[in-house]
Amino acid sequence: MATAQPLVVSGEGTVFEEIRRVAAVVGCEFDHAPDLATARGRWARAPLVVLDEDIAADSPPMPPRDSVVLVCKGTPGLETWRRAAALGARRVFSLPDDEAGLTGAFADVTDAPAESPGPVVAFVGGRGGSGTSVLAAAVAVEAARTGPALLVDCDPLGGGLDLPLGLEHTKGLRWPEVRLSGRVSVPSLIASLPSRGKLPVLSCGRSGDGPTPRALSAVVTAGSRAGRTVVCDLPRHFDDGTVTVASVADLIVLVVPVEFRACMAAKQVLNHLRPHTERFAIVASGHPIDGVSAAQTAGMLGPPVLASVPPERRVATTLESGEFDLPPKGALATAARAVLADLRPLSLAQAA
Protein backbone atom coordinates (compact mmCIF):
# COMPACT_ATOMS: atom_id res chain seq x y z
CA MET A 1 0.00 0.00 0.00
CA ALA A 2 1.32 3.43 -0.92
CA THR A 3 2.23 5.75 1.94
CA ALA A 4 -0.45 8.35 2.61
CA GLN A 5 0.50 11.90 1.68
CA PRO A 6 -0.17 15.14 3.56
CA LEU A 7 -3.47 16.78 2.69
CA VAL A 8 -3.52 20.46 1.76
CA VAL A 9 -6.96 22.03 1.90
CA SER A 10 -6.82 25.32 0.06
CA GLY A 11 -8.31 27.20 -2.83
CA GLU A 12 -6.13 28.52 -5.61
CA GLY A 13 -4.34 31.70 -4.63
CA THR A 14 -1.37 33.21 -2.83
CA VAL A 15 -1.53 31.02 0.28
CA PHE A 16 -1.73 27.82 -1.75
CA GLU A 17 1.27 28.87 -3.85
CA GLU A 18 3.24 29.56 -0.67
CA ILE A 19 2.30 26.15 0.76
CA ARG A 20 3.27 24.43 -2.48
CA ARG A 21 6.63 26.22 -2.55
CA VAL A 22 7.45 25.22 1.06
CA ALA A 23 6.51 21.58 0.39
CA ALA A 24 8.76 21.56 -2.69
CA VAL A 25 11.71 22.73 -0.59
CA VAL A 26 11.66 19.48 1.40
CA GLY A 27 10.59 17.32 -1.54
CA CYS A 28 7.17 16.56 -0.07
CA GLU A 29 4.32 15.63 -2.40
CA PHE A 30 0.80 16.18 -1.12
CA ASP A 31 -2.88 15.63 -1.86
CA HIS A 32 -4.90 18.76 -2.62
CA ALA A 33 -8.54 19.40 -1.83
CA PRO A 34 -10.16 22.74 -2.73
CA ASP A 35 -12.53 22.68 0.26
CA LEU A 36 -13.36 20.73 3.41
CA ALA A 37 -16.29 18.90 1.87
CA THR A 38 -13.99 17.44 -0.77
CA ALA A 39 -11.35 16.70 1.85
CA ARG A 40 -13.64 14.69 4.13
CA GLY A 41 -12.84 11.29 2.60
CA ARG A 42 -9.09 11.84 3.01
CA TRP A 43 -9.20 13.75 6.30
CA ALA A 44 -8.60 10.88 8.71
CA ARG A 45 -5.91 8.94 6.85
CA ALA A 46 -3.56 11.83 5.89
CA PRO A 47 -0.46 11.99 8.13
CA LEU A 48 -0.73 15.81 8.13
CA VAL A 49 -3.49 18.26 7.23
CA VAL A 50 -2.55 21.80 6.19
CA LEU A 51 -5.48 24.22 6.12
CA ASP A 52 -5.74 27.58 4.40
CA GLU A 53 -7.38 29.99 6.86
CA ASP A 54 -9.87 31.17 4.24
CA ILE A 55 -11.10 27.61 3.71
CA ALA A 56 -11.60 27.28 7.48
CA ALA A 57 -13.86 30.35 7.63
CA ASP A 58 -17.09 28.45 6.92
CA SER A 59 -16.09 25.00 8.06
CA PRO A 60 -18.49 22.10 8.39
CA PRO A 61 -17.88 19.84 11.40
CA MET A 62 -14.88 17.56 10.78
CA PRO A 63 -13.84 14.41 12.68
CA PRO A 64 -11.31 15.19 15.43
CA ARG A 65 -7.72 14.23 14.66
CA ASP A 66 -4.10 15.17 15.44
CA SER A 67 -1.55 16.79 13.10
CA VAL A 68 -3.68 19.63 11.75
CA VAL A 69 -2.07 23.02 11.08
CA LEU A 70 -3.61 26.27 9.91
CA VAL A 71 -1.80 28.63 7.52
CA CYS A 72 -2.55 32.34 7.22
CA LYS A 73 -1.06 35.49 5.74
CA GLY A 74 0.00 38.13 8.22
CA THR A 75 -0.27 38.09 11.99
CA PRO A 76 -2.97 35.67 13.24
CA GLY A 77 -5.77 37.35 15.12
CA LEU A 78 -8.38 36.07 17.54
CA GLU A 79 -10.66 34.94 14.72
CA THR A 80 -7.80 32.92 13.18
CA TRP A 81 -7.27 31.05 16.45
CA ARG A 82 -11.00 30.41 16.77
CA ARG A 83 -11.03 28.83 13.32
CA ALA A 84 -7.98 26.76 14.21
CA ALA A 85 -9.60 25.54 17.43
CA ALA A 86 -12.83 24.62 15.62
CA LEU A 87 -10.91 22.26 13.33
CA GLY A 88 -8.49 20.92 15.93
CA ALA A 89 -5.44 22.75 14.57
CA ARG A 90 -2.93 23.09 17.38
CA ARG A 91 -0.48 25.20 15.38
CA VAL A 92 -0.94 28.31 13.25
CA PHE A 93 1.76 29.31 10.77
CA SER A 94 1.85 32.83 9.40
CA LEU A 95 3.63 33.00 6.05
CA PRO A 96 6.29 34.01 5.26
CA ASP A 97 7.44 34.58 8.89
CA ASP A 98 6.72 31.01 10.04
CA GLU A 99 8.04 29.27 6.92
CA ALA A 100 10.54 27.28 8.99
CA GLY A 101 7.73 25.82 11.11
CA LEU A 102 5.73 24.71 8.08
CA THR A 103 8.90 23.32 6.51
CA GLY A 104 9.45 21.25 9.64
CA ALA A 105 5.88 19.94 9.58
CA PHE A 106 6.30 18.70 6.00
CA ALA A 107 9.79 17.34 6.77
CA ASP A 108 8.41 15.32 9.70
CA VAL A 109 6.20 13.47 7.21
CA THR A 110 8.84 13.14 4.47
CA ASP A 111 11.65 12.07 6.79
CA ALA A 112 10.37 9.46 9.19
CA PRO A 113 13.22 8.98 11.68
CA ALA A 114 15.30 5.81 11.50
CA GLU A 115 14.94 3.20 14.25
CA SER A 116 18.20 4.51 15.71
CA PRO A 117 20.16 7.66 14.84
CA GLY A 118 23.30 7.37 12.77
CA PRO A 119 26.68 8.13 14.38
CA VAL A 120 28.45 11.45 13.76
CA VAL A 121 32.26 11.52 13.54
CA ALA A 122 34.32 14.66 12.96
CA PHE A 123 37.97 14.89 11.90
CA VAL A 124 40.37 17.73 12.64
CA GLY A 125 44.09 18.03 11.99
CA GLY A 126 46.62 18.42 14.78
CA ARG A 127 48.40 20.66 12.32
CA GLY A 128 48.07 21.51 8.64
CA GLY A 129 48.96 18.83 6.11
CA SER A 130 48.26 15.93 8.44
CA GLY A 131 46.04 14.05 5.99
CA THR A 132 42.80 14.77 7.83
CA SER A 133 40.61 15.22 4.74
CA VAL A 134 41.94 12.03 3.17
CA LEU A 135 41.16 10.02 6.32
CA ALA A 136 37.69 11.58 6.58
CA ALA A 137 37.00 10.61 2.97
CA ALA A 138 38.30 7.08 3.59
CA VAL A 139 36.06 6.63 6.63
CA ALA A 140 33.04 7.86 4.66
CA VAL A 141 33.82 5.51 1.76
CA GLU A 142 34.18 2.57 4.17
CA ALA A 143 30.95 3.48 5.98
CA ALA A 144 29.06 3.65 2.67
CA ARG A 145 30.10 0.08 1.84
CA THR A 146 28.00 -1.32 4.67
CA GLY A 147 25.24 1.27 5.15
CA PRO A 148 24.00 4.77 4.35
CA ALA A 149 26.55 7.55 4.94
CA LEU A 150 27.07 11.25 4.25
CA LEU A 151 30.37 13.13 3.88
CA VAL A 152 30.19 16.80 4.92
CA ASP A 153 32.94 19.27 4.10
CA CYS A 154 33.08 21.93 6.83
CA ASP A 155 36.23 23.74 5.67
CA PRO A 156 35.68 26.50 3.08
CA LEU A 157 39.46 26.99 2.82
CA GLY A 158 40.21 23.34 2.06
CA GLY A 159 39.69 23.43 -1.71
CA GLY A 160 36.65 21.15 -1.70
CA LEU A 161 36.34 17.48 -0.72
CA ASP A 162 34.86 16.72 -4.13
CA LEU A 163 38.36 17.08 -5.65
CA PRO A 164 40.12 14.05 -4.09
CA LEU A 165 37.02 11.95 -4.74
CA GLY A 166 37.02 12.90 -8.43
CA LEU A 167 33.65 14.66 -8.24
CA GLU A 168 34.70 18.20 -9.20
CA HIS A 169 32.95 17.90 -12.59
CA THR A 170 29.94 15.96 -11.29
CA LYS A 171 26.68 17.88 -11.24
CA GLY A 172 25.19 18.62 -7.86
CA LEU A 173 25.02 21.27 -5.19
CA ARG A 174 27.94 22.51 -3.11
CA TRP A 175 27.78 24.60 0.03
CA PRO A 176 27.57 28.00 -1.69
CA GLU A 177 24.49 26.77 -3.54
CA VAL A 178 22.76 25.01 -0.64
CA ARG A 179 20.08 27.25 0.84
CA LEU A 180 18.45 25.94 3.97
CA SER A 181 15.39 27.19 5.77
CA GLY A 182 14.37 25.32 8.91
CA ARG A 183 14.42 21.51 8.81
CA VAL A 184 16.28 19.57 6.12
CA SER A 185 14.65 16.86 4.03
CA VAL A 186 17.35 14.19 3.73
CA PRO A 187 15.95 12.50 0.56
CA SER A 188 15.72 15.88 -1.16
CA LEU A 189 19.22 16.88 -0.03
CA ILE A 190 20.82 13.57 -1.01
CA ALA A 191 19.23 13.71 -4.46
CA SER A 192 20.78 17.14 -5.05
CA LEU A 193 24.38 16.18 -4.15
CA PRO A 194 27.18 14.63 -6.20
CA SER A 195 27.93 11.07 -5.15
CA ARG A 196 30.80 8.63 -5.30
CA GLY A 197 28.97 5.35 -5.70
CA LYS A 198 26.54 5.24 -2.79
CA LEU A 199 28.29 8.05 -0.90
CA PRO A 200 26.74 11.55 -1.23
CA VAL A 201 29.23 14.38 -0.67
CA LEU A 202 28.34 17.89 0.47
CA SER A 203 31.51 19.74 -0.49
CA CYS A 204 32.63 23.32 -0.23
CA GLY A 205 33.29 25.00 -3.55
CA ARG A 206 36.31 26.76 -4.97
CA SER A 207 34.61 30.11 -4.43
CA GLY A 208 31.80 31.54 -2.35
CA ASP A 209 30.98 31.14 1.30
CA GLY A 210 31.17 27.96 3.32
CA PRO A 211 28.38 26.59 5.50
CA THR A 212 26.80 28.67 8.23
CA PRO A 213 26.60 27.15 11.73
CA ARG A 214 22.82 26.86 11.37
CA ALA A 215 23.14 25.05 8.04
CA LEU A 216 25.77 22.68 9.41
CA SER A 217 23.62 21.85 12.40
CA ALA A 218 20.58 21.22 10.19
CA VAL A 219 22.44 18.91 7.79
CA VAL A 220 24.35 16.92 10.42
CA THR A 221 21.28 16.49 12.62
CA ALA A 222 19.09 15.47 9.69
CA GLY A 223 21.64 12.98 8.38
CA SER A 224 21.98 11.35 11.78
CA ARG A 225 18.22 11.34 12.31
CA ALA A 226 17.83 9.49 9.02
CA GLY A 227 20.20 6.76 10.24
CA ARG A 228 23.24 7.77 8.16
CA THR A 229 26.82 7.71 9.36
CA VAL A 230 27.73 11.40 9.08
CA VAL A 231 31.43 12.12 8.52
CA CYS A 232 32.56 15.75 8.93
CA ASP A 233 35.89 17.27 7.89
CA LEU A 234 36.50 20.22 10.22
CA PRO A 235 38.79 23.22 9.67
CA ARG A 236 41.60 23.94 12.12
CA HIS A 237 40.40 27.53 12.57
CA PHE A 238 37.79 27.55 15.31
CA ASP A 239 34.52 29.20 14.43
CA ASP A 240 30.88 28.72 15.39
CA GLY A 241 30.51 25.99 12.76
CA THR A 242 33.33 23.94 14.29
CA VAL A 243 31.80 24.27 17.73
CA THR A 244 28.37 23.31 16.38
CA VAL A 245 29.64 20.05 14.88
CA ALA A 246 31.90 19.27 17.84
CA SER A 247 28.96 19.58 20.21
CA VAL A 248 26.87 16.94 18.41
CA ALA A 249 29.63 14.54 17.31
CA ASP A 250 29.78 11.09 18.88
CA LEU A 251 33.54 11.11 18.30
CA ILE A 252 36.18 13.66 17.27
CA VAL A 253 39.29 12.20 15.70
CA LEU A 254 42.50 14.23 15.77
CA VAL A 255 44.89 13.33 12.97
CA VAL A 256 48.39 13.99 14.30
CA PRO A 257 51.70 13.62 12.44
CA VAL A 258 54.27 11.64 14.40
CA GLU A 259 56.48 14.53 15.47
CA PHE A 260 56.86 16.52 18.67
CA ARG A 261 55.84 19.91 17.28
CA ALA A 262 52.69 18.47 15.71
CA CYS A 263 51.73 16.98 19.08
CA MET A 264 52.14 20.37 20.74
CA ALA A 265 49.93 21.93 18.06
CA ALA A 266 47.39 19.16 18.54
CA LYS A 267 47.31 19.92 22.27
CA GLN A 268 46.16 23.43 21.43
CA VAL A 269 43.40 21.98 19.25
CA LEU A 270 42.31 19.72 22.11
CA ASN A 271 42.29 22.63 24.56
CA HIS A 272 39.96 24.59 22.28
CA LEU A 273 37.60 21.64 21.80
CA ARG A 274 37.42 20.26 25.34
CA PRO A 275 34.81 22.81 26.56
CA HIS A 276 32.43 21.46 23.90
CA THR A 277 33.00 17.70 24.03
CA GLU A 278 35.08 15.01 25.72
CA ARG A 279 34.76 12.33 23.04
CA PHE A 280 38.21 12.17 21.40
CA ALA A 281 40.52 9.69 19.70
CA ILE A 282 43.85 9.97 17.88
CA VAL A 283 45.02 8.66 14.51
CA ALA A 284 48.76 9.07 14.00
CA SER A 285 49.97 9.91 10.51
CA GLY A 286 53.35 9.89 8.80
CA HIS A 287 56.54 7.98 9.58
CA PRO A 288 57.88 7.66 13.16
CA ILE A 289 60.95 9.78 13.86
CA ASP A 290 64.16 8.43 15.49
CA GLY A 291 62.58 5.11 16.32
CA VAL A 292 59.80 6.57 18.46
CA SER A 293 56.52 4.76 17.82
CA ALA A 294 53.34 6.48 16.77
CA ALA A 295 51.66 5.32 19.97
CA GLN A 296 54.39 6.88 22.11
CA THR A 297 54.32 10.21 20.33
CA ALA A 298 50.57 10.63 19.94
CA GLY A 299 50.10 9.10 23.39
CA MET A 300 51.37 12.34 24.90
CA LEU A 301 47.99 13.87 24.06
CA GLY A 302 45.85 11.64 26.27
CA PRO A 303 43.01 10.29 24.07
CA PRO A 304 43.34 6.69 22.82
CA VAL A 305 45.30 6.05 19.63
CA LEU A 306 43.12 4.07 17.23
CA ALA A 307 45.50 3.59 14.32
CA SER A 308 48.67 4.69 12.59
CA VAL A 309 48.66 5.72 8.92
CA PRO A 310 52.05 5.83 7.22
CA PRO A 311 52.13 7.36 3.71
CA GLU A 312 50.83 5.09 0.93
CA ARG A 313 52.29 5.85 -2.48
CA ARG A 314 49.38 4.27 -4.31
CA VAL A 315 46.85 6.40 -2.45
CA ALA A 316 48.87 9.58 -3.00
CA THR A 317 49.06 8.89 -6.75
CA THR A 318 45.35 8.26 -7.12
CA LEU A 319 44.50 11.37 -5.08
CA GLU A 320 46.28 13.52 -7.64
CA SER A 321 44.30 11.92 -10.46
CA GLY A 322 40.99 12.24 -8.59
CA GLU A 323 40.39 8.49 -8.44
CA PHE A 324 40.87 7.92 -4.68
CA ASP A 325 41.73 4.25 -4.87
CA LEU A 326 41.46 2.79 -1.37
CA PRO A 327 43.35 -0.54 -1.17
CA PRO A 328 41.29 -2.74 1.18
CA LYS A 329 44.39 -4.07 2.97
CA GLY A 330 46.25 -0.75 3.09
CA ALA A 331 46.95 1.32 6.18
CA LEU A 332 44.37 3.98 5.30
CA ALA A 333 41.50 1.50 4.90
CA THR A 334 42.58 -0.29 8.06
CA ALA A 335 42.55 3.00 10.00
CA ALA A 336 39.13 3.86 8.59
CA ARG A 337 37.71 0.56 9.81
CA ALA A 338 39.30 1.10 13.22
CA VAL A 339 37.58 4.48 13.53
CA LEU A 340 34.21 3.01 12.56
CA ALA A 341 34.64 0.11 14.98
CA ASP A 342 35.35 2.57 17.80
CA LEU A 343 32.53 4.89 16.76
CA ARG A 344 29.65 2.44 16.65
CA PRO A 345 29.69 1.37 20.33
CA LEU A 346 29.74 5.05 21.31
CA SER A 347 26.74 5.87 19.16
CA LEU A 348 24.82 2.84 20.43
CA ALA A 349 25.45 3.95 23.99
CA GLN A 350 24.21 7.45 23.15
CA ALA A 351 21.02 6.04 21.61
CA ALA A 352 20.30 3.75 24.59
N, C-alpha and C positions, 0 to 999 in steps of 0.2 A: 504494500500500500504506500502511495506517495505521501511524503511528509506534508502536513497541513501548512499553509502559508499564512502570514499575517493578513488581516482583513482591514482595508482602508475604506471607511465610509465617508465619502465626500463627493460633492458635485464638482463639475469642471470649474476651474478658476485658479486664483493666485495661491490659495492655501493648498490645494491639491498638487499644484506644480512644485511647491516647496516640499511637501511630503515625499513626492516622487523623487526629487533631487536628493534628499537626505537618504532615502532607501537605496538609491543607486550608489551612494558613497560607500556603503558597506556591502554592496552586492546582494541586497535582499530583494527578492521578487515577492509580490503580494497580490492578493485578490482585491478587486475593486467593486464596491457597490455604490450606486449613486444616492441611495437613501436607506433608511433603517428598515423599511418594509422589504426591500430587496435583500437586505443583509440578514434577515431573520434566519434563513435556513443555514447560513454559515456562521452565525453568531457564536454558538456554543463550542464548535470544534476548532476555531482559529486559535493559534497559540498567543496571538496579540491582536487587539482591536484598536485601531487609530481612528478617532472621530474628529471630523471637521466641526467646529463649534456651530456653524450655521445650520448643519444638518441636525444637530441636537436641539435646535430651538423648539421645534414642534415634534417632540419625540413620542412615539407610541410606547407603551410599557414593553420592556425587553427583559428576558430572563437574566437573573443575577449571575455574574461571573467575575473572575479575577482578570488581571492583565488588560484593563481598558484604560486608554489615555485619551485626553481631549487636546486638540490643537487649535490655537487661536492666533490672530494677528494682533500685536500690541499687548499692552498690559491687561491681564485678566481682571475683570471686575466681579462684583458680587453675583451678577446674573450668570456669568461664565461658570462660577463655582457651583451655583445652583443646578445648572444644566449638567455639569460633571457629576454631581451627587446623584441626580435623578437616574443616570445611566450607569452608576457604579464606577465611574472613572476616578481613580485615586490620585492621578497626576495630571497636571495641566501644563502643557508646553506652549510658550509664546514664541513664535518665530519672528525674526531670526535669532533672538537672544538665547533661547533655550535649545538651539540646534544640537548641542552636544548631548543633552538629555534624550532627545528623540533618536539621535544616532545610537546611543547606548541601548535604547529599547529595541531597535531593529537588530543591533548586533547580538543582543542576548538570544534572539530567536535564531539568527544565522549561525552563530558560533556556540553551539551547545558545548559546555566544558567537558574535557576529557575526564575519564574515571579518576585519574590522578594527574597533577600538574607535571609538566616536563621540567627537568633540571636546568639551571642557568649557570654557566661557567664563564668567567671573564679572565682574559689574559692581559698582563701588563709587563713591560720590559723593565728589568733592573737597571738597565741603561740602554741607550740607543744602539741599534744594530745587533740586538741579542737573538733575533730570529723569532720574535713573539708572534708576528703576523703569520709566519709560515706554520708555526705550531698550532695556532688557532685554526687555520685553514685545515690542517691535517686532522685535528680533533673533530671538526665539523664533517669532513669527508668520511671519517670512520663512523661517526654517529649516524650518518645518513645511510650507511650500509645495513644497519639493523633496525632502523626506525625513523620516524620523521624528525627533521632537524632544521635549524635556521641559523645562518651565519650573518652576524650583524657587525658592520664596520663602524666603529665609534670615533675614528681618528681622521678628521678632515685634512690633516697634514701628512697623511701616510701614502698618498698617491692612488688609493683605491684598491680594495681587496679583490676586485674583479680582475685586475691585471695578472697576478700570479696564477689565478685559476683559468686564465685564457678566455675571460668573458667580456673583455673591453669592447668588443664589437657586437656583442649579443644584445638584442633589443630588450628593453625593460627599464624600470625606474631605478634611479639612484637617489641618494638623500636629497640633493637640491630639488628634485622633482616630486618628492613625496610630500604631500600636504595632508596633515592629519587634523581632524576635528573630533575631539571626544574619543570614544572607544574605537578600536581597530577591528575590522573584520579580517580574520586570518585568511580565509579562502580568497577573498578579494585581493589582499596584499600579496599573497604567494603567487597568484596568477599574474601579477603585474611585474614580478621580479625576474631577472635573468637567473638561470639555474645551471649548475654543473651536475648532470644526471638528475638525481632526486633531491639535490641540495639547492634550495633557493638562497640567493646571496643579496643582502641589502648593503650595497657598497657606497662609500663616498665617491664623489666624482673628481675630475681633475680641475674643476673650477666650481665656484658657488659655495654656499654655506654648508656646514655639516649639520648633523641632527641637533635639534634643541633638546634640553633635558625632558621636556614634556613628551616630545615625540619618541625619544628613547624609552622612556618609562612605558608609554602606550604599546610600543612594538614588543618590547621584552616581556611585559606582563601578558600580552595577548598570545604570544608564541608559547609561553609556558602554560598558560591556561588551556591552550589547545592540545597540550600533551607533547609538544616538540622539545627536543634538546636545543636550547638557545645558547649559541657560542658567540661571545662578544670580544672584539679586539679593541682594547682601551688605549688611549693616548697616554704618554708619560706626563703631559701637562695636566694639572688637576683643575678641573672646572666642574660646574654643576652637573654636567652629563656624566662624568666619571663617578661622582659621588652617587648619583641616581642609580647607576648600574651596580656599583659596589654594594649598595644597601640592599639590593634584592637578589644578588648572586648567591647561589648555594656554595660556590667555591671560587676563590680568586687565585690564579696561578701566576706566580712571578717567574719569569724566564731570566735566568741569571748566568752570564758568562763566567767560566771558572777562572776568575782572577780577583785579587784582593780589592782593587779599586771598584770593580763592578759590584762586589758584595757591599761595599760601603755605600755606593749609590742606591743599591736595592734596599738598604736599611732606611734610607730617607723615604723611599716609596712606601715601605711598610709603615713608617711613622705617620705619614699622611693618611693612609688608608685605615689604620687601626680604629680611629674614632667611629668608623662607619660599619665595620664588620670585623669578625675575628676568624673567619673561615679562609685560611691560607694554605697553599702548598707551593713547593719549589720544583722547577725543572731546570737542571743545570745544562748549559749549552757550551759548545766549544771543546777544545782539547785541554786536559789538565796541564798545569804548569809546574815544572820542577818536581814531578812525581807526586804532587799532592792530588788526592782523589777529588772527584766532583762532590762526593758526599761530605768530605771534610771541609771543603771551601764553602759550599752553599750551606752546610750545616751551621755555620756561624750565625745565620739569620734566625734560626729558631724553628720555623715551620718545617714539616716533614718534606724530605726530598723524594719525589715520586719516580723520577727517571733522569737519565743523562743522555743528551743528544749531541754526539760529536758530528762534525760536518760530514755530509754525504754528497760526494761529487755528482752522483746521478741526479739527486734532487736539485742541486744547484743548477745543473745544466738545463733541466726541464723547466725550472722556474723562469729562466731567461727566455725560453721559447714559448712560455704561457701554457705549457701542457700539464704541469704539476703532477708528474708521475710519482706515486707513493708506493715504493716497494713494500709488500706486505711483511717481509721479514727484516726491514731496515730499522735503524734506530728511531727515526721519526715516527713511523707507524707504531712501533712498540711503545714509545712514549705517549702517543695519542691514546692507545688502549689503556695504558696505566692511568691516565687522567680520568678517562671515562669510568674505569673500574672503581676509582676512588670517589668519583662524583656521585654515582648512583646510590650507594648506601646513605650518603648525606641527604640526598633529595628525598629518599624514602622516609628517613627519619623526620624530615621537615613536614612531609605530608601526613604522617601518622598523628 
